[in-house]
C-alpha cells in the first residue's frame, strides 16, 4: 500500500464513512444544538488545517457558525489560552497524536466546552481528550502525504454541517461524492502525461476561492511535500493584491475553477493570466475556463459548489504523485518527513 493506492482508495473510504457514520454524527449534532453554541474553535495542523479551512466556509455559509482557526502555541507554549467555555472546540487530526492540538481540546474540556475529535485514530490522545469522537474509518494510511484522510475529514465535517442544519437535501447530495471522486480519478493517465512538463519546475502558484480556497492550500501542500516545488496557494482575490506581479511568460499556475458563486471571479483572473502567457493548468468542468489552459483537466462529474472540493483536490493529488515520479523522487517517503509530526 502506497500513495497511489491510497489516492485510488478514496471513493471506497468516502462511501463507507458516509454510509456508516451518520448515527454518530447525528448524535454529536444533537449535543451541539442542545448547548446553543454559536462559535466554533477549530484546531489542526497541516492537511487537517486545510480541512478546517473548508469547514470555515461551509459552516459559515450553511450553518451561520463562525469558525476561528486556533493558534495552538497559545495553549502549549505561551500558556495564555483564550476562553472557550461557550464554544464548540473541534480537533481535527489524522493521527490524533500532535500534542499542541490535544492541548487545545483538553483546555476546551476543562472550560466546559463541547469538544469533538475528528480523527482516523479513535484510540489516540486526541480522541481521549475529546468528549465526542467522529472516526474516519479510513484504514491505515502508510504514505507520509495524507490523501484519503483529507477527503475523509472533509466528509466528516460536511456530514456534521448537514446534520446541524437538519438539511436532508444536503445529506442526500453527500451520497453523490464517492462517484464524483471516482470519476475524477479517471484523469490519472492524462495527468501522468502532463506531469512530464513539470519535471523541472521549481515554483508555482495554486489558485482557488471560496470552498476551494482549502483545495488550493491542500494541492500546494502536496506539491511542496512531495515534489519540493515552492508552491504558494492564494485566493483569486488575494492574488490580485500584489502576488500577481510574479506571473510572466511560462510561469506555472494551477487554477481550481468549478462552477459556483466565485467562478466568474476566478475565470476573470484566469483570462488575465492567459494574456500574460502563464503556463496554466485548469481544474474545471467549464469549457471557457478549460479553453484557457495549456493543461486542461476536465472534471467528469459535476457537484454543487460546496461539495466540489472533494473532486477538485483529486487532480492535484495525482499531479503531485506523477510530478514526484517525473522528478525521480520517492512519493511514499518524502525527505525529512515522518507520518506523525508531534509539534508542541
Secondary structure, DSSP 8 states (H G I E B T S, - for coil): --HHHHHHTHHHHHHHHHHHSHHHHHHHHHHHHHTT--EEEEE--THHHHHHHHHHHHHHHHH--EEEE--THHHHTS------TTSEEEEEESSS--HHHHHHHHHHHHTT-EEEEEES-TTSHHHHHSSEEEE-------SSS-SHHHHHHHHHHHHHHHHHHT-HHHHHHHTTHHHHHHHHGGGHHHHHHHHGGGTT--EEEEEE-GGGHHHHHHHHHHHHHHH--EEEEEEHHHHHTTGGGG--TT-EEEEE--SSTTHHHHHHHHHHHHHTT-EEEEEES-HHHHTT-SEEEE-SS---GGGHHHHHHHHHHHHHHHHHHHTT--TTS-TT--S-----
